[in-house]
Amino acid sequence: MPQRVYNFNPGPATLPLEVLEEAQKELLDYAGTGMSVMEISHRSKEFDAIITEAQTLVKELLGLGDSHKVLFLQGGASTQFFMVPMNFLPAGATADYIITGSFAQKAYKEAVKIGDVHIAASSKETNYDRIVDPDEIKLSDSPAYVHITSNNTIYGTQWKAFPDFGDVPLVADMSSDIMSYPFDADKFALIYAGAQKNLGPAGVTLVIVRNDMLEKVPESLPSMLRYDILAEKNSLYNTPPTFSIYMTSLVLKWIKKNGGLAAMQKRNEEKAALLYEAVDRSEGFYKGHAQKESRSLMNVTFRLSSEELEKKFIQEAAAKGLVGVKGHRSVGGIRASIYNAMSKEGCAALAQFMDDFRKANG
C-alpha cells in the first residue's frame, strides 16, 4: 500500500482509513449484486437499505426522533444558502443572520437576494476572531428564523454554546463540525452540512429539517427547491449522489462503532490541544487567529512573522507528509483542519514539526 500522508485539507478532507478499505472491498460487487454501488439503481432495494440506514444513524447519533426528517441533497451548503430563505422567508417577513465568518457572510449575501434580512450580530470588526457574545445579539421583531454558522473554517472559531431564541426557528450551517460532538439537535428547525469535511466525500449535503417547517414551504417554488417535496420523496425526487450517500453511511457507522459523538468530542479535544499548546508555548512565534474562548476544535489557524516564513513552513511540512496546512487564500497563514477522521498521531506529528520548525527558524 502506498504511504499515506497526514491530510489536513479543509475539504474534501481526510476519511477514516477503514471506511476507505471497506469501500474498496465492495467497489466491484456490492452486497452480492455483481455491480458496484455506483452502478445499482437508486430505486433498488439495496440502495433503499443504504439511505435508510444512513438516515437512521443520523437520528441515532444526534438523539433525534420522528420530529425531524433527514435528507441527502445536492449542491453543497452553497445551495442551502438560498434554499433556506426561498423556503422559509415569506414576503413581508425578516430573517436574522449572525455573521461570524466568511461562509456566514456568504449565506447572508444569498438571503438578501430573496427577502428582507437583518444582521443580528457580527464579529467582522475584529476580523472574525471570535464568536459573538449573547448580549451582542439584537434580533428584529418576530424574525422568520435566525441563521448561524456553527464553525468557521477559514478563521478557526466555533460556537461553544448555541443561543436559544424561544419559538423563533434556529437554522445552522454545521458543515465543518457536524457529528464532532454531542449537542441538542432538537432545538434546531433546520441543520445543513456539506459532507466533505466530517461526513464523507464531496457531492452530498445533509439536511435535517423539523416537520413543522415543511408546512411553511411555498408551492410556487420549483420542485427541486422545495424541502417538503424532497422530504416526501425521501431524497429520491431525482437521482441522488448515490456513492456519496453510501460513503456517508459508512462514516456514520464508523462514528457509532468508535463511541459516538461523546467519544468524538474527547478525541477532538485531545487533538486540538496538541496544536494549540504548540502555538501557546511558542512565545509569539506562532500567532493564533482565534481568541482562546472561541477556538475551533476542527480548524486550527495561526500566522507566522512573514509570508516567506509561512511558505517555508508549508513546504517543509509537506516534505514530512503533513499536507494541506496552507491557510485560505482570503486570509493566508496556516490552517490545520482536524476533523473526526484525523488521527491523534497526525496532530502529534504536526505539533512536533511546529516545535522543530520554531527552534530552527526562531
C-alpha positions as CSV (number, residue, x, y, z in Angstrom):
1,M,0.0,0.0,0.0
2,P,1.4,3.5,-0.9
3,Q,2.4,5.6,2.1
4,R,-0.5,7.8,3.2
5,V,0.2,11.3,4.3
6,Y,-1.5,13.2,7.2
7,N,-4.1,15.2,5.3
8,F,-5.0,18.5,7.0
9,N,-7.0,19.8,4.0
10,P,-10.2,21.6,4.9
11,G,-12.5,19.7,2.5
12,P,-12.6,17.4,0.7
13,A,-10.9,16.2,3.8
14,T,-9.4,13.0,5.2
15,L,-11.6,10.0,5.6
16,P,-11.3,7.1,8.0
17,L,-8.9,4.5,6.6
18,E,-11.1,1.6,7.5
19,V,-14.0,3.2,5.7
20,L,-11.9,3.6,2.5
21,E,-10.8,0.0,2.8
22,E,-14.4,-1.2,3.2
23,A,-15.5,0.8,0.2
24,Q,-12.5,-0.6,-1.8
25,K,-13.6,-4.2,-0.9
26,E,-17.2,-3.5,-2.1
27,L,-16.3,-1.4,-5.1
28,L,-16.8,-4.0,-7.7
29,D,-19.5,-6.1,-6.1
30,Y,-21.9,-4.5,-3.6
31,A,-23.8,-7.0,-1.4
32,G,-23.6,-9.8,-4.0
33,T,-25.3,-7.8,-6.7
34,G,-22.5,-8.2,-9.1
35,M,-22.4,-4.4,-9.5
36,S,-20.6,-1.5,-7.9
37,V,-22.6,0.6,-5.6
38,M,-22.1,3.3,-8.2
39,E,-24.0,1.2,-10.7
40,I,-27.0,0.0,-8.7
41,S,-30.3,1.8,-9.2
42,H,-31.3,4.4,-6.7
43,R,-34.7,2.7,-6.8
44,S,-33.3,-0.7,-5.9
45,K,-33.9,-2.4,-2.5
46,E,-30.1,-2.4,-2.0
47,F,-29.9,1.4,-2.2
48,D,-33.1,1.8,-0.2
49,A,-31.3,-0.1,2.6
50,I,-28.3,2.2,2.3
51,I,-30.2,5.5,2.5
52,T,-32.5,4.2,5.2
53,E,-29.5,3.1,7.4
54,A,-27.8,6.5,6.9
55,Q,-31.0,8.4,7.9
56,T,-31.4,6.1,11.0
57,L,-27.8,6.6,12.0
58,V,-28.0,10.4,11.7
59,K,-31.0,10.4,14.1
60,E,-29.5,7.9,16.4
61,L,-26.2,9.8,16.8
62,L,-27.9,13.1,17.3
63,G,-30.7,11.8,19.5
64,L,-33.5,12.8,17.2
65,G,-36.9,11.2,16.9
66,D,-39.7,11.5,14.4
67,S,-39.9,15.3,14.8
68,H,-37.3,15.8,12.0
69,K,-36.7,14.5,8.5
70,V,-33.2,13.6,7.3
71,L,-32.5,14.5,3.7
72,F,-29.5,13.9,1.4
73,L,-29.4,16.6,-1.2
74,Q,-27.0,18.1,-3.9
75,G,-25.5,21.5,-4.4
76,G,-23.4,21.7,-1.2
77,A,-24.0,24.2,1.6
78,S,-23.9,27.0,-1.0
79,T,-27.2,25.8,-2.4
80,Q,-28.7,25.8,1.1
81,F,-27.7,29.5,1.4
82,F,-30.5,30.4,-0.9
83,M,-32.8,27.4,-0.4
84,V,-33.4,28.3,3.3
85,P,-34.7,31.8,2.6
86,M,-36.6,30.6,-0.5
87,N,-38.5,28.1,1.7
88,F,-38.8,30.0,4.9
89,L,-38.6,33.7,4.3
90,P,-42.0,34.9,3.0
91,A,-42.8,38.4,1.7
92,G,-43.2,40.9,4.5
93,A,-41.1,38.9,7.0
94,T,-37.5,39.3,8.1
95,A,-34.7,36.7,8.6
96,D,-31.9,37.3,11.1
97,Y,-28.3,36.3,10.4
98,I,-25.4,36.2,12.9
99,I,-22.2,36.6,11.0
100,T,-19.1,35.1,12.4
101,G,-17.0,34.3,9.3
102,S,-16.8,34.1,5.5
103,F,-19.4,31.4,5.0
104,A,-21.9,33.1,7.3
105,Q,-21.4,36.2,5.3
106,K,-22.0,34.2,2.0
107,A,-25.2,32.8,3.5
108,Y,-26.3,36.3,4.3
109,K,-25.5,37.6,0.8
110,E,-27.6,35.0,-0.8
111,A,-30.5,35.6,1.6
112,V,-30.7,39.3,0.8
113,K,-31.4,38.4,-2.8
114,I,-34.6,36.6,-1.6
115,G,-36.1,38.9,1.0
116,D,-35.6,41.2,4.0
117,V,-32.6,40.2,6.1
118,H,-31.3,41.7,9.4
119,I,-27.8,41.3,10.8
120,A,-28.4,40.4,14.4
121,A,-24.8,40.4,15.3
122,S,-21.3,40.3,13.7
123,S,-17.7,39.8,14.6
124,K,-16.5,41.4,11.4
125,E,-14.9,44.4,13.2
126,T,-12.3,42.1,14.9
127,N,-11.7,40.1,11.6
128,Y,-13.9,37.3,12.8
129,D,-11.5,36.2,15.5
130,R,-14.4,35.3,17.9
131,I,-17.9,34.2,18.3
132,V,-20.3,37.0,19.3
133,D,-21.4,37.3,22.9
134,P,-25.1,36.6,23.6
135,D,-25.7,40.2,24.7
136,E,-24.5,41.4,21.4
137,I,-27.3,39.7,19.5
138,K,-30.1,42.1,18.6
139,L,-33.0,40.3,16.9
140,S,-35.5,42.0,14.6
141,D,-39.2,42.0,15.5
142,S,-40.6,38.5,15.0
143,P,-37.9,37.0,12.7
144,A,-38.9,34.2,10.4
145,Y,-35.8,32.4,11.5
146,V,-32.3,33.0,12.9
147,H,-29.3,31.7,11.0
148,I,-25.9,30.8,12.5
149,T,-22.7,29.1,11.3
150,S,-21.6,26.7,14.0
151,N,-17.9,26.5,13.0
152,N,-15.9,29.0,10.9
153,T,-13.4,27.0,8.9
154,I,-11.4,29.9,7.5
155,Y,-10.9,31.8,10.8
156,G,-10.9,28.9,13.2
157,T,-13.7,29.9,15.5
158,Q,-16.6,27.8,16.8
159,W,-19.8,28.3,18.9
160,K,-19.3,26.7,22.3
161,A,-23.0,27.1,23.4
162,F,-25.8,27.7,21.0
163,P,-28.2,30.6,21.5
164,D,-31.9,30.0,22.4
165,F,-34.5,32.3,20.9
166,G,-37.6,30.6,22.2
167,D,-40.1,29.9,19.5
168,V,-38.0,31.6,16.7
169,P,-36.8,28.8,14.4
170,L,-33.0,28.3,14.6
171,V,-31.2,27.4,11.4
172,A,-27.5,26.3,11.4
173,D,-24.8,25.6,8.8
174,M,-22.9,22.9,10.5
175,S,-20.8,21.8,7.5
176,S,-17.5,21.7,9.4
177,D,-18.3,20.4,12.8
178,I,-21.4,18.2,12.4
179,M,-21.0,14.8,14.2
180,S,-17.9,16.0,16.1
181,Y,-19.5,16.5,19.5
182,P,-22.9,16.0,21.2
183,F,-25.4,18.8,21.1
184,D,-29.2,19.3,21.4
185,A,-30.3,18.9,17.8
186,D,-33.9,19.2,18.8
187,K,-33.6,22.9,19.3
188,F,-32.9,23.4,15.6
189,A,-35.5,23.9,13.0
190,L,-33.0,23.1,10.2
191,I,-29.4,22.0,10.1
192,Y,-27.4,21.6,6.9
193,A,-23.9,20.4,6.3
194,G,-21.8,19.6,3.3
195,A,-20.4,16.1,3.7
196,Q,-16.9,16.7,2.6
197,K,-15.4,17.6,6.0
198,N,-16.8,15.2,8.7
199,L,-19.3,13.0,6.9
200,G,-17.9,11.7,3.7
201,P,-16.8,12.7,0.2
202,A,-17.9,15.7,-1.7
203,G,-21.2,15.5,-3.6
204,V,-23.9,15.2,-1.0
205,T,-25.3,17.6,1.6
206,L,-27.0,16.5,4.8
207,V,-30.2,18.4,5.7
208,I,-32.1,17.8,8.9
209,V,-35.4,19.7,8.9
210,R,-38.2,19.8,11.5
211,N,-41.5,18.6,10.3
212,D,-43.5,21.8,11.2
213,M,-41.1,23.8,8.9
214,L,-42.2,21.7,5.9
215,E,-45.7,23.2,6.3
216,K,-44.3,26.7,5.6
217,V,-42.8,25.8,2.1
218,P,-44.4,27.9,-0.7
219,E,-46.0,25.9,-3.5
220,S,-44.6,28.4,-6.0
221,L,-41.1,27.1,-5.8
222,P,-39.6,24.7,-8.3
223,S,-40.0,21.2,-7.1
224,M,-36.2,20.6,-6.7
225,L,-36.0,23.5,-4.3
226,R,-38.9,22.5,-2.1
227,Y,-37.9,20.8,1.2
228,D,-41.4,19.4,1.5
229,I,-41.3,17.6,-1.8
230,L,-37.7,16.4,-1.2
231,A,-38.8,15.0,2.2
232,E,-41.9,13.4,0.8
233,K,-39.8,11.6,-1.9
234,N,-37.2,10.6,0.7
235,S,-34.4,12.5,-1.1
236,L,-35.2,10.4,-4.3
237,Y,-37.2,13.0,-6.3
238,N,-34.3,12.7,-8.8
239,T,-31.2,10.5,-8.9
240,P,-29.3,11.4,-5.8
241,P,-25.5,11.2,-5.4
242,T,-25.7,7.5,-4.5
243,F,-22.0,6.8,-3.9
244,S,-21.6,9.8,-1.6
245,I,-24.6,8.7,0.4
246,Y,-23.1,5.2,0.6
247,M,-19.8,6.6,1.8
248,T,-21.6,8.8,4.4
249,S,-23.4,5.8,5.7
250,L,-20.0,4.0,6.2
251,V,-18.6,7.0,8.0
252,L,-21.7,7.2,10.3
253,K,-21.2,3.6,11.1
254,W,-17.6,4.3,11.9
255,I,-18.5,7.1,14.3
256,K,-21.0,4.8,16.1
257,K,-18.5,2.0,16.3
258,N,-15.9,4.3,17.8
259,G,-18.1,5.5,20.7
260,G,-20.5,8.0,19.1
261,L,-20.4,11.8,19.5
262,A,-19.1,11.8,23.1
263,A,-16.1,9.8,22.1
264,M,-15.6,12.0,19.0
265,Q,-15.6,15.1,21.2
266,K,-13.0,13.7,23.6
267,R,-10.8,12.7,20.7
268,N,-11.2,16.1,19.0
269,E,-10.4,18.0,22.2
270,E,-7.2,16.0,22.7
271,K,-6.1,16.5,19.1
272,A,-6.8,20.3,19.2
273,A,-5.0,20.7,22.5
274,L,-1.8,19.3,21.0
275,L,-1.8,22.0,18.3
276,Y,-3.0,24.9,20.5
277,E,-0.4,24.1,23.1
278,A,2.3,24.2,20.4
279,V,1.0,27.7,19.4
280,D,0.8,28.9,23.0
281,R,4.3,27.7,24.1
282,S,5.9,29.3,21.0
283,E,6.1,32.7,22.8
284,G,4.7,34.6,19.8
285,F,6.5,32.7,17.0
286,Y,3.0,31.3,16.1
287,K,0.2,33.8,16.5
288,G,-3.2,32.2,16.7
289,H,-6.0,34.0,14.9
290,A,-9.0,33.0,17.1
291,Q,-9.5,34.3,20.6
292,K,-8.9,31.5,23.1
293,E,-12.6,31.2,24.2
294,S,-13.7,30.9,20.6
295,R,-11.1,28.4,19.3
296,S,-12.3,25.7,17.0
297,L,-11.8,22.1,17.6
298,M,-11.9,21.5,13.8
299,N,-9.7,24.2,12.3
300,V,-6.6,25.5,14.0
301,T,-5.5,28.8,12.4
302,F,-2.3,30.8,13.0
303,R,0.2,33.1,11.4
304,L,4.0,33.4,11.4
305,S,6.0,36.6,11.2
306,S,6.2,36.8,7.4
307,E,4.6,35.2,4.3
308,E,8.0,33.9,3.3
309,L,8.3,32.0,6.6
310,E,4.8,30.7,6.1
311,K,5.7,29.4,2.7
312,K,8.7,27.7,4.1
313,F,6.6,26.1,6.9
314,I,4.1,24.8,4.3
315,Q,6.8,23.3,2.1
316,E,8.8,21.7,4.9
317,A,5.6,20.3,6.4
318,A,4.6,18.7,3.1
319,A,8.0,17.2,2.8
320,K,7.4,15.4,6.1
321,G,3.9,14.1,4.9
322,L,1.9,16.9,6.6
323,V,-0.1,18.2,3.8
324,G,-2.9,20.8,3.3
325,V,-1.9,23.2,6.0
326,K,-2.0,26.3,3.8
327,G,-4.4,28.9,5.1
328,H,-7.4,30.0,3.0
329,R,-6.4,32.3,0.2
330,S,-8.5,35.2,1.6
331,V,-6.6,35.3,4.9
332,G,-3.3,33.5,4.4
333,G,-1.3,31.9,7.2
334,I,-1.6,28.3,8.3
335,R,-4.7,26.2,8.9
336,A,-4.8,22.6,10.1
337,S,-8.2,21.0,9.7
338,I,-8.5,18.2,12.1
339,Y,-11.9,16.7,11.5
340,N,-13.1,13.4,13.1
341,A,-11.0,11.2,10.8
342,M,-7.7,13.0,11.5
343,S,-5.8,10.8,14.0
344,K,-4.2,11.9,17.2
345,E,-1.0,10.7,15.8
346,G,-1.3,13.1,12.9
347,C,-1.8,16.0,15.2
348,A,1.1,14.9,17.4
349,A,3.3,14.8,14.3
350,L,2.3,18.3,13.3
351,A,2.8,19.6,16.8
352,Q,6.3,18.1,16.9
353,F,7.0,19.7,13.5
354,M,5.8,23.1,14.8
355,D,8.3,22.8,17.7
356,D,11.1,21.7,15.5
357,F,10.4,24.5,12.9
358,R,10.3,27.1,15.6
359,K,13.6,26.0,17.1
360,A,15.2,26.1,13.6
361,N,13.8,29.4,12.5
362,G,13.1,31.4,15.7
